[in-house]
């Protein structure tokens, strides 16, 4: 069946269409690669930055603060680029995002190399690094929403959720690949050392951008299909959980034939659809403190800040507990292992446990918060690599359950016409968690390690208690969703 949402210029191509998408397989692989490279590059950078900070002789908190401005810019700019893609075209925004990633990654590596070889002081190195990193938050954020919109506007409604889930999963795959490759990219020649991952992923991204330019046809969007704005790839498995589609209880396949006239606004649910022409009933502005979503927003903010603090602390914890502060280059391997097992645990939760055990949003959120708190206890007590990795994996498994729970709970708590606003709030909540929380966690860890872990566990406990009291039962959410 020909996909009626695909412009005529894209019909009848040599590429065979994928089994579940109106987009040819080769093109889907290209879009998947674009997202995976961005996520892998960023998590590879996270693997080496604790060691770079130790080599530069700066306090750990300054390394974490160097990400703050970039994270804030991502939260602000990603929705803007999502809207811009409707006007300028998806391919143009993908290319802009990849260019932002390339320039940012290349300059970050260059400035860090200047600092490591003594050409710049530690102060100027980190300042220039933060400036270069802001290019990623400001311009790199153009690529993910454009990729999602490209897929959303070219797949039939019955196929769209699976296609979008595949694209979202590219971030999760990237968070596994990045830490796995980072230790292998610390080259001992030409003075490259710890900046090897920056150079490598810059070159890989240049190649991906060239293929994107050559292989993806120019597009003129026929209608808006923005979808949910992706989160910055700081957390393991960030970017949206493929398992979110499991929470779709809105049985509306009977509308499939009219899909070419619809606008879709979500990754995880078959959410709001409105006619592209004619008068639209605009819902009131959805606010964070709306009583329907307030408990889910609080749970998302609490668990998100806890996860961000754990992520910020983990690399420095490995260096301290394994006695690698004096030989920072040797720390990239252990840090990469810890981040990699955490990413795998997150994917296990989102791709395996949630759909396998039919978890609802409330159950997933509460269970995940409890597991995450237990994992943080093990992580804080760990003295060997095995124990640290095990604790981090348990915590990541818990956060991997909590994140899709709060996302789906927010979606199910509102009407179909409010899904676009709800998904924007979800993305903002996730992004806001990574603005100050990592630096706060590292600062508290340097001041008193036990206090930092106690605070994180206390946040998890508070989210669990408040969620137990205030989160709407899964049975009510599903019933209300079907009636909305």
Phi, psi and omega in degrees: 000129181288135180285112183287348179274353182270127179303156185300329183294346181256359184277152172066038181274164182293328181296140176280136179293150178294163184293334184235019182212148175282357180267134180304151183302316181299322179289321176297321178297322178294314179297319177300317182295319179304312181291320182295320180298317179299312181293317181296318179298319181289320180286330172297319177298319178299329181291327185259343184297321175302320179291322178295318178300318179294320179295326178281344180075033180252158177296146184301325185297330181289330175296316180293321180293336180296339179273345192299311184296322178296317180297319179295318178297323179299314181299322183282317191273330184303314177298325179297313180293328177299317177291323182296329182295335177291334184262319186263346182105148183291317183299319180299319180287325175299314180296320177298315180297316178295321177297317176300318178296315182297310181297316181297312182297317180296314180292322177302312179297320181296312182294322178293323177295319176303318180290320183291330179268002175089009180280339176230150173288163180300322181299308182291329178298310181290325178296313179292325176299315180297321178295315179295322180295329180296336176296328177290315178297323183281318186247328178297335180289356179284333187287309186302311179295330178291320177298315181296318180294322178301314180292317184298325184274000183231019177230144176295154186301321180292342183253350191292318184299317180293320179295316179293325178296322177298316179294317179298326182292343179298327176296317179297318178296319179298324180290342174274316184293318184304303179296331179292322183274333188308311181298330181284345184260005175276087188282132183273013183237160178059019179069014183290308175052235186290348178271002179305314178300326179294314181296314184298310183287337171295315180293320178298318180293325176299317178297316180297321179295320179297316178295320178301315181296322186275325190259338181263119181295153173297149183229149171240104185305133179272335178196166182285136177206064192287320184071183182282135177293130179292150175276156175300138185281066177262322182272155174297132179070019180291163178104005178108134183267128176302330181292350178302331182297339181296336183275004181282104178250010182270095190277087187232034181294345180293345179271004191301324185295337180262020186297330183295345180257011188249160174242130182244142188233020180214154174273310191276343181223153171281085194267219191299133172230135181224150176299143181283341180233160181091173182291139178247138175275107183277124178287160175297156180297129180274125183252157182302326184264015172304130185305331182291324184250353184306313180298324180289323177295317179297316179297320179293318178294316181296308181293325179295318177293322177297315180296318180297322178293319177298315179298319180295324184280325195305314183297317180290327177299317179299314180299319182289311186290332180264002177066042185251013181296325181283341179231070189299329181297333179282351182276345184295324180296304179300319179296318178298322178297314181299312180295325182292315180293329175295318179295320178296321178295321177297316179295324177300318180295314188279327183264338186246299190290315184298307179289327183293320183257011172055047184284134173274169183302313182294314181297316179297318180295312182292314179297317180297319179297318179295316179295319180299317178299318178296320179296323179294324177299314179295318179299315181295330181271347186292137179242342180245160183302318182300313182292319179297313180296322179295314179297319179293324178294317178298315179298317180294324176300315179297312179294330177293335174277322185291317185300307177297330179296311180291325178297309182291323179299318177298317180296316184286342183279347184241173182281168181297324182289348181256007185296322179299315179294321180296318180293326175295321177295318179301314180296320180293320178298315180296317180292322181298332181295339185254013178279307183242338187300316180301315179294321177298315179298317180293319178299315178293324178297318179292327179286311182202099185306316182297324180294320181298317180289325176297319179296318180296317178297320179296322177296316178299318180296319180296318178297320180297312182295312180296322178294319178300322183280319195249339183288135182292136179303150183299321181298322179289321179299314182293319179296315180295325180294319181291334181272344185283000000 
